[in-house]
Amino acid sequence: LTNRPTDVLVALRAADGLANPRRSSQVGDVNDVQVAEALPADLLLFSDGGFQTVTEFNLGNLIPQYVAIGSDDAGNVGITAFSAERNVEQPSEVQAFATVTNTGSETVDANASLLLGEELIDASAVTLDPGQQTGLSFTLDAEDAVSLQLKLDVADDLALDNVAYAGLTPLRTVSVLVVTSGNTPLELGLTTEKAAKICVAEFVSPSYLETDEYRKRVAAAIDDLVIYDRCSPKEMPPTNTFFIGSLPSEGWKWQTEPGQVVLIDLDRTHPIMRYLELFSLLIFSGRAVEGPPGTSELAGADIGSVLAVAPRDGYQDLVLGFEIISTDQDGGSQTNTNWYAERSWPVFILNVLRYLAGAAEASGAPSHRPGETVRLRLESAIEEVEVKRVGGPSQKLTSGPSGMTEIVETDEPGNYNVESDGRLVDLFAINLFDGRESDLSVAPAVELGYEEVVATSIGVEDRKEYWRWLLLGMLGLLATEWWIYSRRVA
């Protein structure tokens, strides 16, 4: 038994290999042989049907029979979502949100308790009708790293989803290096009250790129984000970047000549583009950009993509195809767009800081399901880390290329801290959060390879043991005969 979600496809593939043996080579090859004779085989599937729909699978010689196991009146109330985040307006304030679902057939009353470590912080009463779900919210103050638990005080048929975990790192700011020859709107965007709480920005001129100090700084991976305004480095730094009116030195190129730009499309689903209204922007000169494979267009114009982001060896590069401040013919500065005067400009800068600089990741811990491989990108200076489940055992891991670390021992739900020399460098949580697993009702039918298999019930032969009763009868008869014989002799 494990805490992992059900994956029936693995078992089906094992059965497929036995009932549908493959050939040793391609058909038509003189050495081609059938490795085994394909014969019809019964496939007995004992389950409650709580697994994914299997489509890309061919039953072949398998004759499926779905034997439903479980109870139609199983009761379960589970936590299907739980997260925590800091209030941007008041970073010391932590807000926790949860979703509780009743998948049973009866109305349930329960208490939800929020714990900080082992200390009870808050509680809430929950009453749910069958099939109903509700949301819970809690507020607490914490500036340090926190490990939160949400527990349901209820006795049901599945205890695993009665506890959920979430974590927050301590308050910290991200480091941003800005290479520019002068950009007042960018400086104002990075020094607003909200941005100053999560960012420490240092402004340098493009000549700084040729200094030994810059090369040492890049090698030490000090900065969480480097912004290149109308300039480009000879080599890409080992961190995320944002290029304004210029291109990275690897994999990018201009698609068009400079010209007036009219925005026509925005990818509002991307975190960088949240809460942005840009169709009123005036852009006097810009060019369409083309990135390497994997590039995502964030803003499209009549000339092509003018804002795009692309992955690079574990990092991300954001490119804006037009300048905010440009240089006129006399060498002076002039505005190239009215974006700096729009409300969306500081919002865009905040989104960049949260997504590319990691300001958002610095507060909320991601949640993964049991058994999932957790991949973390750590500082390049960290070579070994200790992964410790709060209240459980720990394991030591070595950092891989580009600071990537893979954690595979994640079967047990809980909060996990990643530490280096006693210092907390990252954290994550393991939770079930699977509505299909929390629903314990028996499915009337399952789909296997586009074939619906209706549930059946089968009997199991049970041998009746009568010899014990016969033996007891014989012993009773012998005892009676001995008693009669003893009476006659006497």
C-alpha atoms as one frame of an Amber mdcrd trajectory, in Angstrom:
protein
   0.000   0.000   0.000   1.189   3.514  -0.829  -0.156   7.040  -0.577   0.278
   7.587  -4.320  -2.689   8.121  -6.651  -3.825   5.036  -8.566  -2.180   4.414
 -11.950  -3.954   1.437 -13.502  -2.106   1.838 -16.812   1.041   0.232 -15.366
  -0.867  -2.952 -14.452  -2.641  -3.000 -17.816   0.646  -2.803 -19.688   1.990
  -5.736 -17.700  -1.077  -7.813 -18.624  -0.804  -6.637 -22.231   2.765  -7.928
 -22.438   1.602 -11.412 -21.411  -1.560 -11.682 -23.521  -0.352  -9.766 -26.574
   3.294 -10.784 -27.114   5.193  -8.748 -29.683   7.464  -9.923 -32.498  11.242
  -9.951 -32.317  11.699  -7.528 -35.232   9.863  -5.710 -37.991   7.412  -7.646
 -40.141   9.137  -8.725 -43.363  12.523  -9.255 -41.766  13.917 -12.729 -42.553
  14.869 -13.099 -38.897  11.438 -12.054 -37.670   9.869 -14.542 -35.255   6.876
 -14.500 -32.992   8.301 -14.602 -29.442   5.186 -16.311 -28.059   1.749 -17.452
 -29.172  -0.966 -14.855 -28.657  -3.887 -16.418 -26.770  -7.087 -14.947 -25.329
  -6.813 -14.181 -21.610  -9.270 -13.057 -18.961  -8.452  -9.710 -17.379  -9.987
  -9.478 -13.916  -9.921  -5.940 -12.574 -10.750  -5.748  -8.862 -11.250  -2.051
  -8.094 -13.685   0.660  -7.092 -13.082   2.327 -10.459 -11.347   5.347  -8.944
  -8.617   5.679 -11.558  -7.972   7.694 -14.708  -9.814   7.015 -17.965  -7.622
   4.723 -20.053  -7.766   5.704 -23.721  -4.419   5.066 -25.426  -4.512   1.333
 -24.768  -5.540  -1.645 -26.926  -7.012  -4.641 -25.119  -6.150  -7.042 -27.952
  -6.571 -10.600 -26.638  -7.528  -9.383 -23.160 -11.119 -10.080 -22.168 -11.865
  -7.520 -19.414 -14.095  -8.092 -16.431 -14.527  -5.289 -13.915 -15.287  -6.593
 -10.429 -16.488  -3.696  -8.299 -15.079  -3.606  -4.776 -16.301  -1.197  -2.160
 -19.436   0.153  -0.590 -22.063   2.432  -2.080 -22.559   4.176   1.267 -18.884
   4.936   2.000 -18.468   8.248   3.818 -15.556  10.612   3.359 -14.819  14.285
   3.893 -11.495  15.468   2.514  -9.345  18.567   2.092  -8.942  18.959  -1.669
  -6.957  22.228  -1.650  -4.840  24.143   0.873  -2.419  27.006   0.289  -0.876
  29.961   2.074   0.523  33.266   0.880   1.699  36.554   2.291  -0.326  39.725
   1.974   1.562  42.013  -0.412   0.213  45.078   1.406   1.267  43.658   4.806
   4.024  41.061   4.238   3.970  39.914   7.868   0.332  38.832   7.462  -0.217
  35.278   6.239  -3.472  34.201   4.594  -4.380  30.503   4.349  -7.116  29.142
   2.080  -8.623  25.642   1.925 -11.369  23.700   0.156 -13.212  20.905   1.973
 -15.406  18.447   0.034 -17.966  15.872   1.186 -17.951  12.924  -1.230 -20.108
  10.738   1.000 -23.854  10.126   1.028 -24.685  11.743   4.395 -24.477  15.230
   5.890 -21.302  15.660   7.953 -20.374  18.059  10.750 -16.647  18.537  11.366
 -14.141  20.931  12.876 -11.197  22.229  10.832  -8.159  23.152  12.961  -5.234
  25.245  11.714  -1.908  24.457  13.367   1.377  26.357  13.189   3.825  23.543
  13.863   2.038  21.833  16.761   0.350  24.991  18.085  -3.354  25.513  17.462
  -3.865  28.892  15.751  -7.492  28.899  14.634 -10.467  26.606  14.052 -13.666
  26.615  12.039 -16.842  24.514  12.076 -17.834  22.840   8.804 -21.233  21.403
   7.841 -21.493  19.785   4.419 -24.327  18.040   2.618 -23.557  15.105   0.291
 -21.557  16.254  -2.745 -21.096  19.750  -1.339 -17.817  21.646  -0.905 -16.917
  24.831   0.944 -14.010  27.222   1.245 -12.181  28.163   4.434  -9.872  31.108
   5.079  -7.574  31.923   7.987  -5.307  34.874   8.826  -2.236  34.889  11.073
   0.915  36.938  11.615   4.312  35.353  10.909   7.532  36.865   9.587   9.638
  33.718   9.871   9.314  30.475   7.929   6.138  28.619   8.864   4.852  25.060
   8.524   1.058  24.955   8.528  -1.275  21.998   9.028  -5.019  21.862   8.517
  -6.764  18.957  10.237 -10.352  17.755  10.013 -11.736  16.342  13.256 -13.909
  13.679  11.656 -13.995   9.884  11.535 -14.509   8.699   7.968 -13.348   5.940
   5.632 -10.210   7.746   4.358  -7.931   9.449   6.874  -5.226  10.501   4.401
  -7.138  13.517   3.052  -8.162  14.732   6.521  -4.796  16.491   6.919  -3.217
  19.022   4.531   0.083  20.897   4.631   1.385  24.266   3.441   4.555  26.243
   4.070   5.987  29.747   3.768   9.576  30.918   3.664  10.641  33.849   5.849
  10.357  37.367   4.487  13.222  38.232   2.182  13.952  40.494  -0.746  15.272
  39.593  -4.188  18.333  41.144  -5.803  17.973  42.803  -9.224  20.791  44.233
 -11.334  19.688  46.845 -13.885  22.083  47.653 -16.730  20.916  50.868 -18.411
  22.163  54.163 -19.724  19.205  55.872 -18.086  15.576  54.828 -17.716  13.518
  56.864 -15.258  10.239  54.908 -15.733  12.065  51.640 -14.998  13.697  53.143
 -11.932  10.353  54.440 -10.666   8.717  51.035 -11.285  11.383  49.251  -9.246
  11.250  51.710  -6.355   7.505  51.903  -5.717   6.371  51.050  -2.211   5.235
  47.542  -3.172   8.320  46.779  -5.274  10.701  48.056  -2.586   9.305  45.508
  -0.126  10.351  42.571  -2.286  13.252  43.958  -4.326  16.679  45.559  -3.915
  17.688  47.050  -7.286  21.140  48.294  -8.288  21.535  50.435 -11.420  24.762
  50.371 -13.479  25.769  51.677 -16.925  26.378  49.387 -19.942  30.148  49.903
 -19.544  29.888  47.865 -16.342  29.509  44.739 -18.529  33.195  44.987 -19.494
  34.535  45.059 -15.928  35.967  42.235 -13.836  33.515  43.134 -11.083  30.601
  42.264 -13.365  32.181  38.945 -14.381  32.783  38.013 -10.713  29.261  39.051
  -9.822  27.762  36.896 -12.553  29.947  33.913 -11.610  28.827  34.177  -7.973
  25.139  34.222  -9.037  24.370  37.081  -6.662  21.387  38.458  -8.566  17.974
  36.844  -8.923  17.273  38.867 -12.076  19.347  40.970 -14.492  17.596  43.623
 -16.613  19.392  44.719 -19.783  17.960  47.999 -21.090  19.066  48.642 -24.719
  22.218  46.537 -24.245  23.294  42.878 -24.299  26.058  40.873 -22.584  28.558
  38.815 -24.562  27.627  35.733 -22.513  24.323  34.983 -20.863  24.412  35.026
 -17.026  23.364  31.990 -14.949  20.111  33.646 -13.865  16.833  34.921 -15.287
  16.982  38.000 -17.514  14.749  40.752 -18.920  15.818  42.505 -22.152  14.237
  45.861 -23.082  14.757  46.899 -26.694  17.638  44.441 -27.119  18.175  40.710
 -27.634  19.957  37.960 -25.710  23.200  36.775 -27.259  21.862  33.225 -27.731
  18.939  31.985 -29.862  17.060  35.273 -30.499  16.716  37.475 -33.591  14.706
  40.417 -34.906  11.915  39.570 -37.343  11.158  43.067 -38.656  12.691  46.499
 -39.084  11.802  49.274 -36.582   8.314  50.664 -37.076   5.130  51.714 -35.305
   3.538  48.962 -33.188  -0.140  48.252 -32.498  -0.898  45.530 -29.932  -3.593
  43.051 -30.947  -3.291  40.071 -28.586  -2.273  39.313 -24.965  -1.725  36.025
 -23.142  -3.626  36.877 -19.963  -3.102  33.396 -18.500   0.650  33.885 -18.029
   1.718  35.181 -14.560   3.689  38.052 -16.135   0.551  39.340 -17.879  -1.904
  39.190 -14.971  -4.081  42.246 -14.336  -2.687  44.081 -17.393  -4.641  46.256
 -19.856  -2.287  47.267 -22.679  -4.445  47.937 -25.733  -4.384  51.703 -25.087
  -0.580  51.853 -25.348   1.118  54.078 -27.919   4.366  52.548 -29.219   6.218
  54.742 -31.696   8.946  52.294 -32.710   9.430  48.586 -32.141  10.369  45.304
 -33.782   8.987  41.780 -33.714  11.152  39.182 -31.992  11.730  35.478 -32.631
  13.071  33.254 -29.883  14.511  29.736 -29.631  12.334  26.586 -29.498   9.971
  26.701 -26.542   9.376  30.461 -26.749   5.971  31.655 -25.491   4.390  34.798
 -26.950   2.993  37.083 -24.240   2.026  40.076 -26.388   1.353  40.040 -30.119
   1.197  43.049 -32.428   0.405  43.774 -36.055   4.086  43.150 -36.858   4.437
  39.945 -34.814   5.456  39.034 -31.276   6.762  42.018 -29.267   6.931  40.398
 -25.816   8.049  36.795 -25.382   9.675  34.526 -22.821  11.829  31.448 -23.467
  13.616  28.811 -21.335  17.426  28.582 -21.241  19.215  25.785 -19.323  16.938
  26.030 -16.310  16.561  29.829 -16.565  14.147  32.109 -18.436  14.708  35.097
 -20.713  12.011  37.759 -21.189  12.383  40.019 -24.246  10.481  43.260 -24.968
  10.687  44.278 -28.636  10.443  48.034 -28.068  12.259  50.574 -25.901  10.708
  52.513 -23.053  13.209  55.353 -23.332  15.019  55.812 -26.654  17.804  58.091
 -27.932  17.070  60.862 -30.432  19.335  62.041 -33.259  21.090  64.547 -30.984
  21.919  61.858 -28.423  19.268  62.945 -25.961  16.605  60.811 -24.305  12.993
  60.679 -25.404   9.996  58.498 -24.575   9.134  55.758 -27.050   5.823  54.800
 -25.441   3.251  56.106 -23.004   3.355  52.873 -21.002   5.236  54.547 -18.146
   2.203  56.807 -17.569  -0.280  53.910 -17.435  -1.364  52.082 -14.266  -0.329
  48.805 -15.861   3.397  49.743 -15.832   4.074  49.244 -12.062   1.817  46.166
 -12.138   3.908  44.717 -14.965   7.148  45.403 -13.051   5.702  43.649  -9.977
   4.711  40.640 -12.089   8.243  40.464 -13.502   9.730  40.575 -10.004   7.402
  37.874  -8.730   7.777  35.528 -11.695  11.334  36.059 -12.965  13.097  37.256
  -9.806  11.313  34.668  -7.664   9.640  37.067  -5.255   6.426  35.004  -5.371
   8.297  31.721  -4.914  10.091  33.236  -1.955   6.872  33.181   0.086   4.618
  30.274  -0.854   5.740  26.646  -0.868   4.614  24.558  -3.875   2.512  21.451
  -3.266   3.134  18.087  -4.956   1.318  14.754  -4.863   2.736  11.688  -3.102
   5.340   9.915  -5.221   6.020  12.848  -7.555   9.618  13.808  -8.291  10.242
  17.292  -6.888  12.759  19.364  -8.867  14.315  22.373  -7.158  16.754  24.934
  -8.553  19.119  26.059  -5.812  21.908  28.584  -5.632  24.971  27.520  -7.613
  27.151  27.820  -4.508  25.167  25.074  -2.734  26.618  21.631  -3.417  24.767
  19.505  -0.839  21.416  19.891   0.885  19.476  18.045   3.564  15.813  17.367
   2.835  13.861  16.901   6.033  10.187  16.097   6.456   8.879  18.056   9.447
   8.517  15.520  12.241  10.091  12.767  10.115  13.415  11.491   8.743  15.863
  13.432   6.561  17.996  12.659   3.511  21.101  14.295   2.039  21.285  15.093
  -1.677  23.913  16.550  -3.990  23.044  19.451  -6.264  23.109  18.612  -9.985
  23.923  20.677 -13.091  22.700  24.289 -13.021  21.845  23.869  -9.351  19.026
  21.385 -10.075  18.161  18.883  -7.341  15.682  16.014  -7.747  13.881  14.622
  -4.686  12.215  11.243  -5.213  11.409  10.096  -1.648   8.090  11.920  -1.423
   5.597   9.180  -0.524   4.702  10.587   2.898   2.483  13.701   3.046   3.880
  16.577   5.061   5.979  19.731   4.992   9.526  19.263   3.687  12.379  21.674
   4.475  15.477  21.908   2.269  18.446  23.061   4.355  22.130  23.776   3.728
  24.451  24.057   6.744  21.442  24.588   8.978  20.039  27.378   6.761  16.602
  27.028   5.174  17.015  27.420   1.402  13.680  26.085   0.154  10.599  24.119
   1.172   7.653  22.295  -0.346   4.622  20.263   0.725   3.266  16.824  -0.194
  -0.539  16.489  -0.254  -3.053  14.087  -1.818  -5.345  16.793  -3.309  -7.072
  14.358  -5.674 -10.841  14.508  -5.871 -10.946  11.140  -7.638  -9.066   9.453
  -4.777 -11.196  11.172  -2.129 -14.401   9.955  -3.780 -14.830   6.425  -2.383
 -18.056   5.606  -4.232 -17.917   2.616  -6.575 -17.978   3.437 -10.286 -20.730
   1.519 -12.148 -18.455   1.164 -15.198 -14.888   1.906 -16.305 -13.429   2.713
 -19.718 -10.506   0.636 -20.982  -9.176   1.385 -24.450 -12.377   3.116 -25.585
 -14.401   0.136 -24.364 -16.820   0.543 -21.500 -16.715  -2.322 -19.014 -19.743
  -2.570 -16.719 -19.188  -3.671 -13.127 -20.085  -7.261 -12.223 -20.051  -9.284
  -9.041 -18.591 -12.773  -8.972 -18.732 -15.501  -6.378 -15.777 -17.293  -4.887
 -15.954 -21.036  -4.298 -15.701 -21.866  -0.615 -15.171 -25.452   0.572 -17.360
 -26.457   3.475 -15.494 -28.417   6.140 -17.882 -31.075   7.568 -15.250 -33.466
   8.896 -14.906 -31.541  12.130 -18.572 -32.109  12.962 -18.262 -35.798  12.042
 -15.201 -36.114  14.276 -17.023 -34.505  17.182 -19.947 -36.882  16.606 -17.664
 -39.950  16.637 -15.961 -38.754  19.812 -19.374 -38.284  21.405 -20.414 -41.787
  20.323 -17.213 -43.321  21.740 -17.678 -41.454  25.010 -21.271 -42.751  25.266
 -20.210 -46.362  24.569 -17.472 -46.139  27.181 -19.921 -44.786  29.743 -22.401
 -47.635  29.039 -19.610 -50.224  29.181 -18.355 -48.846  32.485 -21.862 -49.039
  33.984 -22.278 -52.729  32.978 -18.874 -53.744  34.366 -19.652 -52.042  37.619
